């Protein structure tokens, strides 16, 4: 994969993409990737660093740091001198345009996940904790969930799409569709995208050991579901 205006060709895996252009990618970028020039991206860009270091607009982004820039906002350099693994959430078409850009007083500051405190959300199991990172430029909120020996005791349905990336451990996810319950086990670096209106959870969802998840969705589930039964009318 190449991004016009950035030097180097990282290895890239498309995790999700829709017809309007936004996408989520896992990138392995080589040392020297990027640019030191001042310019802007043609689409919203959000980065979550998994390993290595990324330099963005004068900030050194270490592991589990979230950073973003709105389309057209001036950025003073972007790349990695030592190489890095990162999640790239972006609009499309995505290009870096040297010498262009506008100042943005709403520019979000980088967020280091480890500096955010853990809380227990109302209704969440006692062996799980959550911490909110920041609002997403694409809508919703980035947050993390940590769980130990967890099986959910109810079903949920959300009114917004959800993206989940497994940072540590493993995660077992159950979704309830028209043809019954489907359960998938996701190892470390596993990823899934769930459209709005899909029932998920139940005792088949959770981890037998530990799990640390990065989530882009609403801050809390929109409502609880009943025990599994007939597929709810009007939902996917």
Residue pairs with C-beta under 8 A, 6 or more apart in sequence:
1 9
1 10
1 11
1 12
1 25
1 27
2 9
3 94
3 95
3 96
4 95
4 96
5 35
5 37
5 39
5 95
5 96
5 97
5 98
6 33
6 34
6 35
6 78
6 79
6 96
7 32
7 33
7 34
7 35
7 79
8 29
8 30
8 32
8 33
8 34
8 79
9 30
10 27
10 28
10 29
10 30
10 33
11 27
11 28
12 25
12 26
12 27
12 28
13 25
13 26
14 23
14 24
14 25
15 23
15 24
15 25
15 26
15 87
15 163
15 165
15 191
15 193
16 23
16 24
16 163
16 191
16 193
17 23
17 24
21 43
21 91
21 92
21 93
22 43
22 89
22 90
22 91
22 92
22 138
23 89
23 90
23 92
24 87
24 88
24 89
24 163
24 191
24 193
25 87
25 88
25 90
26 85
26 86
26 87
26 88
26 189
26 191
27 84
27 85
27 86
27 87
27 88
28 83
28 84
28 85
29 52
29 54
29 79
29 80
29 83
29 84
29 85
29 86
30 83
31 80
31 81
31 82
31 83
32 79
32 80
32 81
33 79
33 80
33 83
34 55
34 77
34 78
34 79
34 80
35 77
35 78
35 79
35 96
35 98
36 77
36 79
37 77
37 98
37 99
38 74
38 75
38 76
38 77
38 98
38 99
38 101
39 74
39 75
39 96
39 97
39 98
39 99
39 100
39 101
40 69
40 71
40 72
40 73
40 74
40 75
40 96
40 97
40 100
40 101
40 102
41 69
41 71
41 72
41 73
41 75
41 90
41 94
41 95
41 96
41 97
42 71
42 72
42 91
42 93
42 94
42 95
42 96
42 97
43 71
43 90
43 91
43 92
43 93
43 94
44 68
44 69
44 70
44 71
44 89
44 90
44 91
44 137
44 138
45 68
45 69
45 71
45 88
45 89
45 90
45 91
45 94
46 66
46 67
46 68
46 88
46 89
46 90
46 136
46 137
46 138
46 142
47 54
47 56
47 61
47 66
47 67
47 68
47 86
47 87
47 88
47 89
48 64
48 65
48 66
48 86
48 87
48 89
48 142
48 214
49 61
49 62
49 63
49 64
49 65
49 84
49 85
49 86
50 63
50 64
50 84
50 85
50 86
50 87
50 167
50 189
51 63
51 84
51 85
52 63
52 80
52 82
52 83
52 84
52 85
52 86
53 60
53 61
53 62
53 80
53 81
53 82
53 84
54 60
54 61
54 65
54 67
54 78
54 79
54 80
54 84
54 86
55 61
55 77
55 78
55 79
55 80
55 81
56 67
56 69
56 75
56 77
56 78
56 110
57 67
57 69
57 75
57 76
57 77
57 78
58 76
58 77
59 67
59 110
61 67
61 110
62 112
64 112
64 113
64 114
64 167
65 110
65 111
65 112
65 113
66 110
66 111
66 113
66 133
66 134
66 142
67 108
67 110
67 111
68 89
68 108
68 134
68 136
68 137
69 75
69 107
70 104
70 106
70 107
70 137
71 91
72 100
72 101
72 102
72 104
73 101
73 102
73 103
73 104
73 107
74 100
74 101
74 102
74 103
74 104
75 96
75 101
78 96
87 165
87 214
89 136
89 137
89 138
89 216
91 138
108 134
108 135
108 137
111 133
111 134
111 142
113 131
113 133
113 144
116 131
116 132
116 133
117 131
118 129
118 130
118 131
118 146
119 129
119 130
119 131
120 126
120 128
120 129
120 130
121 130
121 220
122 220
123 221
123 224
124 130
125 147
125 150
125 152
125 153
127 147
127 148
127 149
127 150
128 145
128 146
128 147
128 148
128 150
129 145
129 146
129 147
130 143
130 144
130 145
130 146
131 143
131 144
132 141
132 142
132 143
132 219
133 141
133 142
133 143
133 144
134 141
134 142
135 141
135 142
136 142
136 216
138 216
139 160
140 160
140 161
140 216
140 217
140 218
141 216
141 217
141 218
141 219
142 214
142 215
142 216
143 215
143 217
143 219
144 167
144 212
144 213
144 214
144 215
145 211
145 212
145 213
145 215
146 210
146 211
146 212
146 213
147 206
147 207
147 210
147 211
147 213
148 207
148 209
148 210
149 206
149 207
149 208
149 209
149 210
150 206
150 207
150 211
151 203
151 204
151 205
151 206
152 201
152 202
152 203
152 205
152 206
153 203
154 201
154 202
154 224
154 225
154 227
155 176
155 199
155 200
155 201
155 202
155 224
155 225
155 226
155 227
155 228
156 199
156 200
156 201
156 221
156 222
156 223
156 224
156 225
157 197
157 198
157 199
157 200
157 221
157 222
157 223
157 225
157 232
157 235
158 194
158 196
158 197
158 198
158 217
158 218
158 221
158 222
159 196
159 197
159 218
159 222
160 196
160 217
160 218
160 222
161 193
161 194
161 195
161 196
161 217
162 193
162 194
162 215
162 216
162 217
162 218
163 191
163 192
163 193
163 194
163 215
163 216
163 217
164 171
164 173
164 186
164 191
164 192
164 194
164 213
164 214
164 215
165 189
165 190
165 191
165 213
165 214
165 215
166 186
166 187
166 188
166 189
166 190
166 191
166 211
166 212
166 213
167 188
167 212
167 213
167 214
168 188
168 210
168 211
168 212
169 188
169 207
169 209
169 210
169 211
169 212
170 185
170 186
170 187
170 188
170 190
170 207
170 208
170 209
170 211
171 185
171 186
171 190
171 206
171 207
171 211
171 213
172 183
172 184
172 185
172 186
172 204
172 205
172 206
172 207
172 208
173 183
173 184
173 185
173 186
173 192
173 200
173 205
174 181
174 182
174 183
174 200
174 201
174 202
174 204
174 205
175 181
175 182
175 194
175 198
175 199
175 200
176 182
176 198
176 199
176 200
176 202
176 228
176 231
177 198
177 231
177 236
178 231
181 202
181 204
181 228
183 204
183 205
184 192
186 192
194 200
195 236
197 234
197 235
197 236
198 235
198 236
199 225
199 231
199 232
199 235
201 225
202 228
225 232
